[in-house]
Amino acid sequence: MAKAPVLTPQADDFPRWYQDLINKAELADNGPVRGTMVIRPYGYGLWERMQADMDRRIKQAGAQNAYFPVLIPQSYLTREAEHVEGFAPELAVVTHGGGKELEEPVVIRPTSETIINEYFSKWVQSYRDLPLLINQWANVVRWELRPRLFLRTSEFLWQEGHTAHATHEDARDYAAHIHRNVYGDFMENVLAMDVVPGRKTVKERFAGAINTLTLEGMMGDGKALQMATSHELGQNFARAFNTQYLSKDGRQELVWQTSWGSTTRMVGALVMMHGDDNGLRVPPRLAPVQVVVLAIKGDDAVVAKVREIGDRLAAAGIRVQVDDRTDTPFGRRAVDWELKGVPVRVEVGPRDLENGTAMVARRIPGGKEPVAIEALEALLPKALEDDQALLLRQSRERRESRTSDVTTVAEAAEAAVAGGWARIPWSVLGPEGEAELAEQAVSVRCLVGEDGSVPESDDAPGTLAIVSRAY
């Protein structure tokens, strides 16, 4: 009788495979309130690594971290009409506190444009106060009707940046800098994710923005996932909150603003873009554990050698963990590490010790081979970099092979429904075609130039629409 697979095969049921993997790799669990999640230590370790790298990039871009309250007066949201309309269905509202009804209901933060602008209007007085560049690491609540762990939860973790500038050009350039150098570069060079940078259509734009820049990734089943966004807010919030500054010319001017964010959704993207039927495949530059050294049996000499190898690899700058839990069967431990996607396993048993070798299993390309123990420090750093490059190449090849160039709305819908992406001239599709696609649960993920650049405007000559189904 055939042994049942550890995970539901992707080809049989991709959503079930995803849920199986989140559970068995011990990334997260469902919270007690519908739509919430408990992030387990291994899943949180992935987020911490993402958070640390992005935090460094955000600070290099000149932004400073701050923190604002999770409770926002409901009246703040009503000041910018388009913003409140966009978030109204998702709001969680507190009406009672301390056993009494509140004089004014408060909203649990869905995003912080309104409360941060309340304080920007106090802090900005002169052109000397600009640009004002703030970032916040926090949680937000958006009442989700169709929750899915990491991808869509009622509460999630994120960073949200908010800035105020003296001119439209400064705000536009800063939003583009975050889009390209904080998010885009991080996703490509750390997460090994091929992403398409583009401009959102008016329909898909952030509520209250004049332009939204996005990064879209193709998941293993061909659907798109919005990875991170950077918004030009124009002067909409500045006007609503009266955020003005005294210019060099002595005139009162409204500031120009941006906001930008990325979330724990990236952990879900990591699973769906790189995972396979055996579990996660974590990019080595991200991996909390790059190499795990396993003792196959509880032989004293084997355990001592495994610990020695761990110390040597750590001294060589590799993030390593020693697994000498020999009271747990080796096969079970190997499967657990494979599920977690640790890039390299170094396995040592009594026979290996006699031969002066270790069995090296590489999770990303697959396969295993014996390697001289003395050669591990020299070999593994290059193997990790090779595997990092392979993941990026595989994600790019998937997107390119499953993206079709089409010339009609019907062809675009057909490609998306079949599990791929389509490129169609925006001049052909337009808002009318976008509405027609929406009837088939297909959306315009972003607008791009013919050369892959981000268009300056929706109607820039040669603009193409990237069309697909999405999470």
Secondary structure as GFF3:
##gff-version 3
##sequence-region A 1 471
A	DSSP	alpha_helix	14	24	.	.	.	ID=ss1
A	DSSP	beta_strand	28	30	.	.	.	ID=ss2
A	DSSP	beta_strand	37	39	.	.	.	ID=ss3
A	DSSP	alpha_helix	41	60	.	.	.	ID=ss4
A	DSSP	beta_strand	64	65	.	.	.	ID=ss5
A	DSSP	beta_strand	71	73	.	.	.	ID=ss6
A	DSSP	alpha_helix	74	77	.	.	.	ID=ss7
A	DSSP	alpha_helix	81	87	.	.	.	ID=ss8
A	DSSP	three_ten_helix	88	90	.	.	.	ID=ss9
A	DSSP	beta_strand	93	97	.	.	.	ID=ss10
A	DSSP	beta_strand	100	108	.	.	.	ID=ss11
A	DSSP	alpha_helix	113	123	.	.	.	ID=ss12
A	DSSP	three_ten_helix	127	129	.	.	.	ID=ss13
A	DSSP	beta_strand	132	141	.	.	.	ID=ss14
A	DSSP	beta_strand	155	165	.	.	.	ID=ss15
A	DSSP	alpha_helix	168	177	.	.	.	ID=ss16
A	DSSP	pi_helix	178	184	.	.	.	ID=ss17
A	DSSP	alpha_helix	185	189	.	.	.	ID=ss18
A	DSSP	beta_strand	195	199	.	.	.	ID=ss19
A	DSSP	beta_strand	211	218	.	.	.	ID=ss20
A	DSSP	beta_strand	224	234	.	.	.	ID=ss21
A	DSSP	alpha_helix	236	241	.	.	.	ID=ss22
A	DSSP	beta_strand	244	246	.	.	.	ID=ss23
A	DSSP	beta_strand	252	254	.	.	.	ID=ss24
A	DSSP	beta_strand	256	263	.	.	.	ID=ss25
A	DSSP	alpha_helix	265	274	.	.	.	ID=ss26
A	DSSP	beta_strand	291	295	.	.	.	ID=ss27
A	DSSP	alpha_helix	300	315	.	.	.	ID=ss28
A	DSSP	beta_strand	320	323	.	.	.	ID=ss29
A	DSSP	alpha_helix	330	340	.	.	.	ID=ss30
A	DSSP	beta_strand	344	348	.	.	.	ID=ss31
A	DSSP	alpha_helix	350	355	.	.	.	ID=ss32
A	DSSP	beta_strand	357	362	.	.	.	ID=ss33
A	DSSP	beta_strand	368	372	.	.	.	ID=ss34
A	DSSP	three_ten_helix	373	375	.	.	.	ID=ss35
A	DSSP	alpha_helix	376	401	.	.	.	ID=ss36
A	DSSP	beta_strand	403	405	.	.	.	ID=ss37
A	DSSP	alpha_helix	409	417	.	.	.	ID=ss38
A	DSSP	beta_strand	421	425	.	.	.	ID=ss39
A	DSSP	alpha_helix	426	438	.	.	.	ID=ss40
A	DSSP	beta_strand	443	448	.	.	.	ID=ss41
A	DSSP	beta_strand	464	468	.	.	.	ID=ss42
###
